[in-house]
Each structure stands twice: as structure tokens, then as C-alpha cells.
Amino acid sequence: MTTQPLSPTTRTTPTRGRNRQVDDRRRLMALLSDALVAHLGVVVGAHPVVLPVAFGVDAAGPDDGGTLYLHGSVAAGWLAPALEQDVCVTVTELDGLVLARTGFHHSMNYRSAVVIGRPRRVTDLEERRRALDLVVDHMVPGRAAMLGPATRKELAATAVIALPLAEASMKQREGGATLEPGDLELTGWAGHVPVRRVASAPVTEDYVSEPVPDAVLRRVAELGRG
């Protein structure tokens, strides 16, 4: 699955900034591993909506190219329309601010992915349980094993949709500002500001007497690494 090329269709082939295009599917999987929030774009009625969603990834999942699992409420207004049409899911990680000597060349360092496809509703009970565990473990690896199984009531209130990862593209920018002829004659500072996400120390709920689990502490340390 990880050797299948990215951008297999015109819908996911970049038409601009192709020098930033990433073809290696392993780098897409690395981005999905790093990111914590995806955005789902779907047309609902007469207008499009873009919604932040939690997600989980199964690189060896049952769908073509692997499976991206998204979860939400069964009462969500976007659920039915999303199952009747192709949707677009995007993931972006901001890695830096790029400050040039001209406003035109100010930019950002980033990793971004676009996935397009027709999702399916996950109805198989075992696949739903596994998908929800993947969503939980995406936040804190190993967390699902610390919890009791989802109840029938919880499962009944939660919708899970699966999107194939076959039709996807990724772009990445890194480094400093673009330098045009004549920029050296200008004045002013230019450079880039690296940006990273940092987790603070866990805050235990008042009603909890147990210590912070090692898995949570490892996740905090992982998010604190530059």
C-alpha cells in the first residue's frame, strides 16, 4: 500500500507549485500520523461546508490505498450527504512562517494533503470498534487499550465513515524565502520562523486519583520534541 503512487487522477494532481509535489505515499502516511485534525469538505443542500473532524488511519485497511476513518454523530447534518457524493478531506501541518524582503514572497512552510473519494458508512461492528480505537489511539497511542469497550448506546450514537486513501496528493514547502533578482539590493530582514506544536503538562481531573499514565506522558514528551 505504501508504494502506491500519489496523485493518480487529475483531481489530485497539483496544477500549481508542482515543485512542491510529494509522490511518496510513505510521506503522506507520516503526515497523517503527525496531524491531529482533518477537515471534511462536503456539499450539504445548496452550500458547501468544511468541518474539523477527528480521524484515524489504517494503512493496511480494507479500502483501496488504505483507509482514513472519520467519526461523528449519527445526527450530524453532513452525514447523509457525505455518503451520497464524493467528498474532500484535507490535512495541514504548519511548520514555519517565511518572511521575504517583498510581500509577494512571504509564505509558509507546510505539509498538506488532499484526499478525494466516495466514503462508505462502516456498519460492521468489529470494524467500527477498531476504527474508533484507531481514532482514540491517534490522539494518544495505546490509549484505547486502557479503556473499556464502547457500549451499545455509545456505538449507536456514533457514526464512522471510511474514505479510501487511493486518490490523494501531498505538497510540502520547506526552507527560506524565494530570492528574486534585485532582492539583494533591497533592505530589511528576511528569513523564516520555525513553528511547532507543543503540549503542556497533563491536567488531572479533580475526581481522578490515579497517576498520569505513561502513555500520556510519552505523548506529551513526543509533542514537545522539536
C-alpha positions as a Markdown table, in Angstrom:
| # | Residue | x | y | z |
|---|---|---|---|---|
| 1 | Met | 0.0 | 0.0 | 0.0 |
| 2 | Thr | 2.8 | 2.5 | 0.9 |
| 3 | Thr | 4.4 | 2.1 | -2.5 |
| 4 | Gln | 1.3 | 3.0 | -4.5 |
| 5 | Pro | 2.0 | 6.4 | -6.1 |
| 6 | Leu | 0.1 | 9.5 | -5.1 |
| 7 | Ser | -1.9 | 11.8 | -7.4 |
| 8 | Pro | -3.4 | 9.0 | -9.6 |
| 9 | Thr | -6.1 | 11.3 | -11.1 |
| 10 | Thr | -6.4 | 14.8 | -12.5 |
| 11 | Arg | -8.5 | 15.8 | -9.4 |
| 12 | Thr | -5.5 | 15.3 | -7.1 |
| 13 | Thr | -2.7 | 16.3 | -9.4 |
| 14 | Pro | -1.4 | 19.8 | -8.4 |
| 15 | Thr | -1.7 | 22.4 | -11.2 |
| 16 | Arg | 0.5 | 25.0 | -9.4 |
| 17 | Gly | 3.6 | 24.7 | -7.4 |
| 18 | Arg | 4.4 | 21.3 | -8.8 |
| 19 | Asn | 8.0 | 21.6 | -7.4 |
| 20 | Arg | 6.4 | 21.1 | -4.0 |
| 21 | Gln | 4.5 | 18.0 | -5.0 |
| 22 | Val | 5.2 | 14.8 | -3.0 |
| 23 | Asp | 4.9 | 11.5 | -4.8 |
| 24 | Asp | 6.0 | 9.2 | -2.0 |
| 25 | Arg | 3.0 | 7.6 | -0.2 |
| 26 | Arg | 5.1 | 6.9 | 2.9 |
| 27 | Arg | 5.4 | 10.7 | 3.4 |
| 28 | Leu | 1.6 | 11.0 | 3.2 |
| 29 | Met | 1.3 | 8.4 | 5.9 |
| 30 | Ala | 3.9 | 10.2 | 8.0 |
| 31 | Leu | 1.9 | 13.5 | 7.7 |
| 32 | Leu | -1.3 | 11.7 | 8.7 |
| 33 | Ser | 0.5 | 10.3 | 11.7 |
| 34 | Asp | 1.7 | 13.7 | 12.8 |
| 35 | Ala | -1.6 | 15.6 | 12.2 |
| 36 | Leu | -4.4 | 15.6 | 14.8 |
| 37 | Val | -7.2 | 17.3 | 12.9 |
| 38 | Ala | -8.6 | 16.8 | 9.4 |
| 39 | His | -11.1 | 19.0 | 7.6 |
| 40 | Leu | -14.0 | 17.4 | 5.7 |
| 41 | Gly | -15.5 | 19.3 | 2.8 |
| 42 | Val | -19.0 | 18.2 | 1.6 |
| 43 | Val | -21.9 | 19.9 | -0.1 |
| 44 | Val | -24.9 | 19.9 | 2.2 |
| 45 | Gly | -28.1 | 21.1 | 0.4 |
| 46 | Ala | -27.3 | 24.3 | -1.5 |
| 47 | His | -24.0 | 25.1 | 0.0 |
| 48 | Pro | -20.6 | 23.5 | 0.9 |
| 49 | Val | -19.4 | 23.1 | 4.5 |
| 50 | Val | -15.9 | 22.4 | 5.8 |
| 51 | Leu | -15.8 | 20.7 | 9.2 |
| 52 | Pro | -12.9 | 19.8 | 11.5 |
| 53 | Val | -13.0 | 16.1 | 12.4 |
| 54 | Ala | -11.0 | 13.6 | 14.5 |
| 55 | Phe | -9.7 | 10.8 | 12.5 |
| 56 | Gly | -7.7 | 7.5 | 12.5 |
| 57 | Val | -5.7 | 5.8 | 9.8 |
| 58 | Asp | -5.3 | 2.2 | 8.8 |
| 59 | Ala | -2.6 | 2.0 | 6.1 |
| 60 | Ala | -3.5 | -1.7 | 5.5 |
| 61 | Gly | -7.2 | -1.0 | 5.8 |
| 62 | Pro | -9.9 | -2.6 | 3.6 |
| 63 | Asp | -10.2 | 0.3 | 1.2 |
| 64 | Asp | -8.1 | 1.0 | -1.9 |
| 65 | Gly | -4.8 | 2.6 | -0.8 |
| 66 | Gly | -5.6 | 2.2 | 2.9 |
| 67 | Thr | -8.4 | 3.7 | 5.0 |
| 68 | Leu | -9.0 | 7.0 | 6.6 |
| 69 | Tyr | -11.6 | 6.8 | 9.3 |
| 70 | Leu | -13.7 | 9.8 | 10.3 |
| 71 | His | -16.1 | 9.9 | 13.2 |
| 72 | Gly | -19.1 | 12.0 | 14.1 |
| 73 | Ser | -22.6 | 12.0 | 15.5 |
| 74 | Val | -25.3 | 9.9 | 13.8 |
| 75 | Ala | -27.4 | 13.1 | 14.0 |
| 76 | Ala | -24.9 | 15.2 | 12.1 |
| 77 | Gly | -26.4 | 17.1 | 9.2 |
| 78 | Trp | -23.4 | 16.3 | 7.0 |
| 79 | Leu | -23.5 | 12.5 | 7.4 |
| 80 | Ala | -26.2 | 11.6 | 4.8 |
| 81 | Pro | -24.9 | 14.0 | 2.1 |
| 82 | Ala | -21.3 | 12.7 | 2.6 |
| 83 | Leu | -22.4 | 9.2 | 1.8 |
| 84 | Glu | -24.1 | 10.2 | -1.4 |
| 85 | Gln | -21.3 | 12.1 | -3.2 |
| 86 | Asp | -17.5 | 12.4 | -3.4 |
| 87 | Val | -16.0 | 14.4 | -0.5 |
| 88 | Cys | -12.7 | 16.1 | 0.0 |
| 89 | Val | -10.6 | 15.7 | 3.2 |
| 90 | Thr | -7.6 | 17.9 | 3.8 |
| 91 | Val | -4.9 | 17.8 | 6.4 |
| 92 | Thr | -2.3 | 20.6 | 7.0 |
| 93 | Glu | 0.6 | 20.9 | 9.4 |
| 94 | Leu | 2.2 | 24.4 | 9.7 |
| 95 | Asp | 5.9 | 24.2 | 10.0 |
| 96 | Gly | 7.1 | 27.8 | 9.7 |
| 97 | Leu | 6.5 | 31.4 | 8.7 |
| 98 | Val | 8.5 | 32.6 | 5.7 |
| 99 | Leu | 9.4 | 36.3 | 5.7 |
| 100 | Ala | 10.9 | 37.7 | 2.5 |
| 101 | Arg | 12.1 | 41.1 | 1.5 |
| 102 | Thr | 8.9 | 41.6 | -0.5 |
| 103 | Gly | 5.4 | 40.9 | 0.5 |
| 104 | Phe | 4.8 | 38.9 | -2.7 |
| 105 | His | 7.2 | 36.2 | -1.5 |
| 106 | His | 6.0 | 35.9 | 2.1 |
| 107 | Ser | 4.9 | 32.3 | 2.5 |
| 108 | Met | 4.6 | 29.4 | 5.0 |
| 109 | Asn | 6.4 | 26.2 | 5.4 |
| 110 | Tyr | 3.9 | 23.4 | 5.5 |
| 111 | Arg | 2.9 | 19.8 | 4.7 |
| 112 | Ser | -0.6 | 19.4 | 3.3 |
| 113 | Ala | -2.6 | 16.6 | 1.9 |
| 114 | Val | -5.8 | 16.3 | -0.1 |
| 115 | Val | -7.9 | 13.1 | -0.3 |
| 116 | Ile | -10.9 | 12.8 | -2.6 |
| 117 | Gly | -13.3 | 9.9 | -2.8 |
| 118 | Arg | -16.6 | 8.4 | -2.1 |
| 119 | Pro | -16.8 | 7.4 | 1.6 |
| 120 | Arg | -18.7 | 4.4 | 3.0 |
| 121 | Arg | -20.5 | 4.1 | 6.3 |
| 122 | Val | -18.9 | 1.5 | 8.5 |
| 123 | Thr | -21.6 | -0.9 | 9.6 |
| 124 | Asp | -19.6 | -4.0 | 10.6 |
| 125 | Leu | -19.5 | -4.0 | 14.4 |
| 126 | Glu | -15.9 | -5.2 | 14.6 |
| 127 | Glu | -14.6 | -2.7 | 12.0 |
| 128 | Arg | -16.5 | 0.1 | 13.8 |
| 129 | Arg | -14.8 | -0.8 | 17.1 |
| 130 | Arg | -11.4 | -1.0 | 15.5 |
| 131 | Ala | -12.0 | 2.3 | 13.7 |
| 132 | Leu | -13.0 | 4.1 | 16.9 |
| 133 | Asp | -9.9 | 2.6 | 18.7 |
| 134 | Leu | -7.8 | 4.0 | 15.9 |
| 135 | Val | -9.3 | 7.4 | 16.4 |
| 136 | Val | -8.6 | 7.3 | 20.1 |
| 137 | Asp | -5.0 | 6.0 | 19.6 |
| 138 | His | -4.4 | 8.7 | 17.1 |
| 139 | Met | -4.6 | 11.2 | 19.9 |
| 140 | Val | -2.6 | 9.1 | 22.4 |
| 141 | Pro | -1.0 | 5.9 | 21.1 |
| 142 | Gly | -2.0 | 3.0 | 23.3 |
| 143 | Arg | -4.9 | 4.8 | 24.9 |
| 144 | Ala | -7.7 | 2.6 | 23.6 |
| 145 | Ala | -6.3 | -0.4 | 25.5 |
| 146 | Met | -6.7 | 1.4 | 28.8 |
| 147 | Leu | -10.4 | 1.9 | 28.2 |
| 148 | Gly | -13.4 | -0.3 | 28.5 |
| 149 | Pro | -15.1 | -1.3 | 25.2 |
| 150 | Ala | -17.7 | 1.1 | 23.8 |
| 151 | Thr | -21.2 | 0.4 | 24.9 |
| 152 | Arg | -24.0 | -0.3 | 22.5 |
| 153 | Lys | -25.5 | 3.1 | 23.4 |
| 154 | Glu | -22.2 | 4.8 | 22.5 |
| 155 | Leu | -21.9 | 2.9 | 19.3 |
| 156 | Ala | -25.5 | 3.7 | 18.3 |
| 157 | Ala | -24.8 | 7.4 | 18.8 |
| 158 | Thr | -21.5 | 7.4 | 16.8 |
| 159 | Ala | -21.2 | 7.3 | 13.1 |
| 160 | Val | -18.0 | 6.1 | 11.4 |
| 161 | Ile | -17.2 | 6.7 | 7.7 |
| 162 | Ala | -14.3 | 5.2 | 5.8 |
| 163 | Leu | -12.6 | 7.0 | 3.0 |
| 164 | Pro | -10.1 | 5.3 | 0.6 |
| 165 | Leu | -6.7 | 6.8 | 0.5 |
| 166 | Ala | -6.1 | 5.8 | -3.1 |
| 167 | Glu | -6.9 | 9.2 | -4.6 |
| 168 | Ala | -4.6 | 11.6 | -2.7 |
| 169 | Ser | -2.0 | 14.2 | -3.2 |
| 170 | Met | 0.5 | 16.0 | -1.0 |
| 171 | Lys | 2.6 | 19.1 | -1.1 |
| 172 | Gln | 5.4 | 20.4 | 1.1 |
| 173 | Arg | 7.3 | 23.6 | 1.4 |
| 174 | Glu | 10.4 | 24.0 | 3.5 |
| 175 | Gly | 13.4 | 26.3 | 3.8 |
| 176 | Gly | 13.8 | 30.0 | 3.4 |
| 177 | Ala | 12.3 | 32.8 | 1.3 |
| 178 | Thr | 12.3 | 32.8 | -2.5 |
| 179 | Leu | 15.1 | 35.1 | -3.8 |
| 180 | Glu | 14.4 | 37.1 | -6.9 |
| 181 | Pro | 16.9 | 39.1 | -8.9 |
| 182 | Gly | 17.2 | 42.5 | -7.3 |
| 183 | Asp | 16.2 | 41.3 | -3.8 |
| 184 | Leu | 19.8 | 41.7 | -2.7 |
| 185 | Glu | 19.6 | 45.4 | -3.5 |
| 186 | Leu | 16.6 | 45.8 | -1.1 |
| 187 | Thr | 16.9 | 46.3 | 2.6 |
| 188 | Gly | 15.3 | 44.7 | 5.5 |
| 189 | Trp | 15.4 | 41.4 | 7.4 |
| 190 | Ala | 14.4 | 38.1 | 5.7 |
| 191 | Gly | 14.3 | 34.6 | 7.0 |
| 192 | His | 11.9 | 32.0 | 8.3 |
| 193 | Val | 10.4 | 31.3 | 11.8 |
| 194 | Pro | 10.1 | 27.6 | 12.5 |
| 195 | Val | 6.7 | 26.7 | 14.1 |
| 196 | Arg | 5.9 | 23.5 | 16.1 |
| 197 | Arg | 3.1 | 22.2 | 18.2 |
| 198 | Val | 3.9 | 21.8 | 21.9 |
| 199 | Ala | 1.9 | 20.0 | 24.6 |
| 200 | Ser | 1.8 | 21.3 | 28.1 |
| 201 | Ala | 1.8 | 19.1 | 31.2 |
| 202 | Pro | -1.3 | 16.9 | 31.7 |
| 203 | Val | -4.0 | 18.3 | 34.0 |
| 204 | Thr | -5.7 | 15.6 | 36.0 |
| 205 | Glu | -9.4 | 15.8 | 36.7 |
| 206 | Asp | -10.4 | 16.5 | 40.3 |
| 207 | Tyr | -12.2 | 13.2 | 40.7 |
| 208 | Val | -9.2 | 11.1 | 39.5 |
| 209 | Ser | -6.8 | 9.6 | 42.0 |
| 210 | Glu | -4.7 | 7.6 | 39.6 |
| 211 | Pro | -1.3 | 8.9 | 38.3 |
| 212 | Val | -0.9 | 10.1 | 34.7 |
| 213 | Pro | -0.4 | 7.0 | 32.6 |
| 214 | Asp | 3.0 | 6.5 | 31.0 |
| 215 | Ala | 1.4 | 6.6 | 27.5 |
| 216 | Val | 0.1 | 10.1 | 28.1 |
| 217 | Leu | 3.5 | 11.2 | 29.4 |
| 218 | Arg | 5.2 | 9.8 | 26.4 |
| 219 | Arg | 2.7 | 11.6 | 24.1 |
| 220 | Val | 3.4 | 14.9 | 25.9 |
| 221 | Ala | 7.2 | 14.3 | 25.5 |
| 222 | Glu | 6.7 | 13.4 | 21.9 |
| 223 | Leu | 4.7 | 16.5 | 21.1 |
| 224 | Gly | 7.3 | 18.6 | 22.9 |
| 225 | Arg | 10.2 | 17.5 | 20.7 |
| 226 | Gly | 11.3 | 20.0 | 18.1 |
